[in-house]
Amino acid sequence: MGDLAFLTTALEAIKGRDLYRRLRSIQGAQTPRVRLEGREVVLLCSNNYLGLADHPALQEAAILALERYGCGAGASRSVSGTTELHKELEERIARFKGCEAALLMSTGYMANIGLLTTLVGEGDLIVSDELNHASIVDGCRLARAEVGVYRHRAMDSLEALLKRSSHRRRLIVTDGVFSTEGAIAPLPEIRKLADQYGALVMVDDAHATGVLGPKGQGTAEHFGMTGRIEIQMGTLGKALGGFGAYVAGTQDLIDYLINCCRTFMYTTALPPAVAAMALAALEIQEKEPQRRTRLWENTAYFRKGLRKLGFDTGKSETPICTVLIGDNALTMEADRRLMARGVFAQGIRPPSVPPQGARLRATLMATHTGEDLAYALDCFQKVGEELALISGEQ
Ligand SMILES: *Cc1c(COP(=O)(O)O)cnc(C)c1O
């Protein structure tokens, strides 16, 4: 047997920097109040934005599909893993996004890796926001293209990279909603620079699908830019309450991915029941826009409450509310104290955020009640005062 002592040493070092992570288990569905390791807490760190993860219509759709198609898809899409449900869902997503075509992927992580490694290569340039999601960072690493990283949402920094480029192709990639920041990408400005310098635009709508835009179509709809983004992806596992991901764009884009995208070609298709859930979720989010209205009302109430207490909510402007703290140990102490009071708002540390960027992140759901949120704010106030994160004189 080989010697794995280096792992023990590495883990000790992680603990020493207050960066050790362990998994906490939830008993039951992603509801506003959950049982976490035996006690009830207000859940403020789920991406189940619209409350669809335990919706009876999704459950029923999945059960029907399980009975009809069985459990696993049995193979990759290219081999024998495509059912009518997969096709129907892709057509539905294309309509939802206002695009010619869509393609299902196993996860958003795989979608980003697949897109970046397939669309650009040697001789090309990827221009990426410094706070883009880890899956984009990894896609950039794996693509053989040169990678230029611009300062977060800074258009002068983006332009400087484009200006210098004499590459064959340029691809600008950005999160629509930044997952640790809760801010929205300045898509109109990005589009303008892309047109000026002949670049393609790729938007990651993981946190925007079902959340941004009157119809929940995402970042493009939010800015009135439907049909003006070449490459869009999003996940079915956040606001849509299920699992899996999609890419949406032109028919050529999708056909090219079917032929050349390795993270599509060489992985097992989504289980049919998972496709059925997503179909049901798209139906509900369209028929019940009041879910999105509630989500944004809850968001406004909660962030205003945090600000009034004196917390620094940074640039967050979406249902992701950040509370900037800075220090890792202090952030995790706040996380522990909130938890002790019955509020589960996850502390986030590097490498998920920049050094000295540790923070608490509270994510709102349409299903939180006024009572849930008032209780959570009260706990934030008490913990904030105890740790002198706020002055206590509000
Ligand atoms: C969650 C997330 C992903 C990954 O999506 P999964 O379907 O969960 O793999 C990609 N990009 C962003 C911005 C995300 O927040």
The ligand as an SDF file (V2000), in Angstrom:
LIG
                    3D

 15 15  0  0  0  0  0  0  0  0999 V2000
  -23.9400   26.0540  -10.2150 C   0  0  0  0  0  0  0  0  0  0  0  0
  -23.2160   26.6960  -11.3220 C   0  0  0  0  0  0  0  0  0  0  0  0
  -22.7220   25.9530  -12.3920 C   0  0  0  0  0  0  0  0  0  0  0  0
  -22.7460   24.4650  -12.4120 C   0  0  0  0  0  0  0  0  0  0  0  0
  -24.0110   23.9780  -12.6920 O   0  0  0  0  0  0  0  0  0  0  0  0
  -24.3650   22.4840  -12.2310 P   0  0  0  0  0  0  0  0  0  0  0  0
  -25.5120   22.1200  -13.0870 O   0  0  0  0  0  0  0  0  0  0  0  0
  -24.6890   22.5680  -10.7940 O   0  0  0  0  0  0  0  0  0  0  0  0
  -23.1470   21.6770  -12.5050 O   0  0  0  0  0  0  0  0  0  0  0  0
  -22.1460   26.6270  -13.4500 C   0  0  0  0  0  0  0  0  0  0  0  0
  -22.0330   27.9630  -13.4420 N   0  0  0  0  0  0  0  0  0  0  0  0
  -22.4710   28.7060  -12.4130 C   0  0  0  0  0  0  0  0  0  0  0  0
  -22.3300   30.1970  -12.4680 C   0  0  0  0  0  0  0  0  0  0  0  0
  -23.0660   28.0930  -11.3100 C   0  0  0  0  0  0  0  0  0  0  0  0
  -23.4750   28.8250  -10.2890 O   0  0  0  0  0  0  0  0  0  0  0  0
  1  2  1  0
  2  3  1  0
  2 14  2  0
  3  4  1  0
  3 10  2  0
  4  5  1  0
  5  6  1  0
  6  7  2  0
  6  8  1  0
  6  9  1  0
 10 11  1  0
 11 12  2  0
 12 13  1  0
 12 14  1  0
 14 15  1  0
M  END
$$$$
